[in-house]
Amino acid sequence: MKTLITASDNNTEALFDKRFGRAAWFCVYDEDSKDIKFIENMNVNANNGAGTKAAEKAVELDIKKIISGDFGPKAKDLLTKFQIQMVIIQEDELTINQIINTLTG
C-alpha cells in the first residue's frame, strides 16, 4: 500500500508540511517494499485548484492513504470518490522519517 506524506523538502529529515495542495513535495512511501521516493508538487504555486490537482496526482500514483494537515473541500470530495484515506496531523514539527516510523510500528 502506498502512502503519500506532504513534505517541505525532498528528504526524510524534512519537516512535514500541513498544506496538502500547497506542499512543496510529496513523499511516497510503499509500506510493502519500504521504498521511499519524493515527487515535486508542480502545482504548489497554482492560482487555484492546487488541492484538486494534488488529489489527481495521488490517484495517478495509486495512493491509498494521504497524511497531511488539511484538505480542501474539493480535494476531499475527489479523494473520497477514489476511496483514498485521509489522515490529518496537526503537529508541524514532525519529520517525514518520524511519520514513516509511526507507519512501520
PAZAPA-4460 file (N, C-alpha, C; in steps of 0.05 Angstrom, whole numbers, plus 32768, in hexadecimal, padded with zeros to 4 digits):
% residues 105
    n_x    n_y    n_z   ca_x   ca_y   ca_z    c_x    c_y    c_z   seq   type   mol
   8011   7FE8   8000   8000   8000   8000   8012   8019   8000     1      M     A
   800B   802C   7FEF   801A   8045   7FED   800D   805B   7FFE     2      K     A
   801E   8069   800D   8015   807F   801D   8023   8098   8014     3      T     A
   8015   80AE   8011   8020   80C7   8009   8021   80D9   8022     4      L     A
   8039   80E5   8027   803C   80F7   803E   8045   8112   8032     5      I     A
   8037   8128   803A   803F   8142   8030   8058   814B   803F     6      T     A
   806C   8155   802F   8086   815C   803A   8090   8177   8031     7      A     A
   80A1   8183   8042   80AC   819D   803B   80C5   819C   8029     8      S     A
   80D1   8184   8027   80E9   8180   8017   80EA   8163   800D     9      D     A
   80FF   815C   7FFE   80FF   8142   7FF1   8112   812E   7FFF    10      N     A
   8111   812D   801A   8120   8119   8029   8111   8112   8043    11      N     A
   8118   80FC   804F   8109   80F2   8066   810E   8102   807F    12      T     A
   8122   8113   8080   8126   8125   8097   8117   813F   8094    13      E     A
   810A   8143   807D   80FA   815B   8078   80E2   815B   808B    14      A     A
   80D8   8173   8091   80C0   8176   80A2   80A7   816F   8092    15      L     A
   8094   8164   80A0   807A   815F   8095   806D   817A   808E    16      F     A
   805F   817B   8078   8051   8193   8070   8033   818F   8072    17      D     A
   8026   819F   8082   8009   819C   8088   7FF7   81A3   8070    18      K     A
   8002   81AF   805C   7FF2   81B9   8045   7FF1   81A3   802F    19      R     A
   7FDA   8198   802A   7FD9   8182   8016   7FDF   818C   7FFA    20      F     A
   7FCF   819E   7FEF   7FD3   81A7   7FD4   7FEB   81BA   7FD0    21      G     A
   7FF4   81C6   7FE6   800A   81DA   7FE4   8024   81CF   7FEF    22      R     A
   8025   81B6   7FF6   803F   81AB   8000   8053   81AB   7FE9    23      A     A
   806C   81B0   7FEF   8081   81B1   7FDA   8086   8195   7FCE    24      A     A
   8085   8181   7FDF   808C   8166   7FD7   8077   8152   7FE1    25      W     A
   8075   813B   7FD3   8066   8124   7FDC   8079   810D   7FE0    26      F     A
   8079   8103   7FF8   8089   80EB   7FFE   8076   80D3   7FFA    27      C     A
   807E   80C0   7FE9   806E   80A8   7FE4   807D   8091   7FF1    28      V     A
   806F   8086   8005   807B   806F   8014   806B   8056   800D    29      Y     A
   8078   8041   8003   806C   8028   7FFD   806F   8016   8016    30      D     A
   8059   8011   8024   805B   8001   803C   8063   7FE4   8038    31      E     A
   805F   7FDA   801F   8066   7FBE   8019   8084   7FBC   8014    32      D     A
   808E   7FCC   8001   80AB   7FCA   7FF9   80BD   7FDC   800A    33      S     A
   80B1   7FEE   801B   80C0   8001   802B   80CE   8016   801A    34      K     A
   80C7   8018   8001   80D3   802B   7FEE   80C9   8047   7FF5    35      D     A
   80DB   805B   7FF3   80D4   8077   7FF8   80DD   8087   7FE0    36      I     A
   80CA   8097   7FD5   80D2   80A9   7FC0   80C4   80C4   7FC4    37      K     A
   80D1   80D9   7FB9   80C6   80F4   7FBC   80BE   80FE   7FA0    38      F     A
   80A7   810B   7F9F   809D   8116   7F86   8097   8134   7F8B    39      I     A
   80A2   8145   7F7A   809E   8161   7F7D   8081   8168   7F76    40      E     A
   8074   8179   7F86   8059   8182   7F81   805B   8198   7F6C    41      N     A
   8054   8192   7F54   8056   81A5   7F3E   8040   81BB   7F40    42      M     A
   802C   81B7   7F51   8016   81C9   7F52   8016   81DA   7F6C    43      N     A
   802D   81DA   7F79   802F   81E9   7F93   8028   8206   7F90    44      V     A
   802E   8212   7F79   8028   822F   7F75   8011   8234   7F63    45      N     A
   8000   8220   7F5F   7FE9   8224   7F4D   7FD6   8239   7F59    46      A     A
   7FCA   8249   7F48   7FB7   825E   7F51   7FA0   8252   7F5F    47      N     A
   7F96   823C   7F56   7F80   822E   7F63   7F80   8210   7F5B    48      N     A
   7F73   8200   7F6A   7F71   81E3   7F63   7F89   81D3   7F6B    49      G     A
   7F9B   81DD   7F7C   7FB3   81CE   7F84   7FAB   81B5   7F93    50      A     A
   7F97   81B6   7FA4   7F8E   819E   7FB3   7F83   8189   7FA1    51      G     A
   7F72   8191   7F8E   7F66   817F   7F7A   7F7C   8172   7F69    52      T     A
   7F8F   8182   7F60   7FA5   8177   7F50   7FB6   8163   7F61    53      K     A
   7FBB   8169   7F7A   7FCA   8157   7F8B   7FBA   813D   7F8F    54      A     A
   7FA0   813F   7F92   7F8F   8127   7F95   7F91   8116   7F7B    55      A     A
   7F90   8123   7F64   7F92   8115   7F4A   7FAD   8107   7F48    56      E     A
   7FC2   8114   7F52   7FDD   8107   7F52   7FDD   80EF   7F64    57      K     A
   7FD0   80F0   7F7A   7FCF   80DA   7F8D   7FC0   80C2   7F80    58      A     A
   7FAB   80C7   7F71   7F9D   80B2   7F63   7FAF   80A6   7F4E    59      V     A
   7FBD   80B7   7F3F   7FCF   80AE   7F2A   7FE5   809C   7F36    60      E     A
   7FEE   80A2   7F4E   8004   8093   7F5B   7FFA   807A   7F6A    61      L     A
   7FE0   8075   7F69   7FD3   805E   7F76   7FD7   805F   7F95    62      D     A
   7FD5   8077   7FA0   7FD7   807C   7FBD   7FBE   8072   7FCB    63      I     A
   7FC1   8065   7FE2   7FAA   805B   7FF1   7FA6   806B   800B    64      K     A
   7FBB   807A   8014   7FB8   808A   802C   7FC9   80A3   8029    65      K     A
   7FBE   80BA   8032   7FCD   80D3   8032   7FCE   80DE   804E    66      I     A
   7FE6   80E6   8056   7FEA   80F3   8070   7FF1   8110   806B    67      I     A
   7FE0   8121   8075   7FE4   813E   8071   7FD6   814C   8089    68      S     A
   7FD7   8167   8088   7FCB   8176   809E   7FAF   8181   8097    69      G     A
   7FAA   8183   807D   7F90   818F   8075   7F8A   8187   8059    70      D     A
   7F71   8183   8053   7F67   817D   8038   7F50   8190   8032    71      F     A
   7F51   819D   801B   7F3B   81AE   8013   7F23   819D   800B    72      G     A
   7F0B   81AA   800A   7EF3   819B   8004   7EF3   818C   7FE9    73      P     A
   7EFE   8198   7FD4   7EFE   818B   7FBA   7F12   8174   7FBA    74      K     A
   7F29   8177   7FC7   7F3C   8161   7FC9   7F30   814A   7FD9    75      A     A
   7F23   8151   7FEF   7F15   813C   8000   7F01   812C   7FEF    76      K     A
   7EF1   813A   7FE0   7EDD   812D   7FD0   7EEA   8119   7FBC    77      D     A
   7EFF   8122   7FAF   7F0D   8111   7F9B   7F1A   80F9   7FA9    78      L     A
   7F27   80FE   7FBF   7F35   80E8   7FCD   7F20   80D4   7FD8    79      L     A
   7F0A   80DE   7FE2   7EF5   80CC   7FEB   7EEA   80BB   7FD4    80      T     A
   7EE6   80C7   7FBD   7EDC   80B9   7FA6   7EEE   80A2   7F9E    81      K     A
   7F08   80A5   7FA1   7F1B   8090   7F9A   7F24   8080   7FB2    82      F     A
   7F15   8083   7FC8   7F1A   8073   7FE0   7F36   8075   7FEB    83      Q     A
   7F41   808D   7FEB   7F5C   8092   7FF6   7F58   809D   8012    84      I     A
   7F64   808F   8025   7F62   8096   8041   7F71   80B0   8046    85      Q     A
   7F65   80C3   8055   7F72   80DC   805D   7F78   80DC   807A    86      M     A
   7F91   80DF   8081   7F9A   80E0   809D   7FA3   80FD   80A3    87      V     A
   7F98   810A   80B6   7F9F   8126   80BD   7FB1   8126   80D5    88      I     A
   7FC8   8133   80D2   7FDA   8137   80E9   7FDD   8155   80ED    89      I     A
   7FD9   815E   8105   7FDC   817B   810A   7FF7   8184   8114    90      Q     A
   8007   8171   811D   8022   8177   8126   8034   817D   810F    91      E     A
   8041   8195   8110   8051   819D   80F8   806F   819A   80FD    92      D     A
   8078   818F   8113   8095   818C   8117   809F   8170   8112    93      E     A
   808E   815F   8106   8095   8144   8100   80A5   8143   80E6    94      L     A
   80B9   8130   80E5   80C7   812C   80CC   80B9   8115   80BD    95      T     A
   80BF   8113   80A3   80B4   80FE   8093   80BC   80E3   809F    96      I     A
   80D5   80E1   80A7   80DF   80C8   80B3   80CF   80C0   80CB    97      N     A
   80C8   80D3   80DC   80B9   80CD   80F5   809D   80C3   80ED    98      Q     A
   8091   80CE   80D9   8076   80C5   80D0   8078   80A9   80C5    99      I     A
   808C   80A4   80B4   8090   8089   80A9   8094   8074   80BF   100      I     A
   80A3   807C   80D3   80A8   8069   80EA   808E   8062   80F8   101      N     A
   807B   8075   80F9   8061   806E   8106   8051   805B   80F4   102      T     A
   8056   805C   80DA   8047   804A   80C8   8052   802E   80CA   103      L     A
   806C   802C   80CF   8079   8011   80CF   8077   8004   80EB   104      T     A
   806E   8014   80FF   8069   8009   8119   8083   8004   8128   105      G     A
***
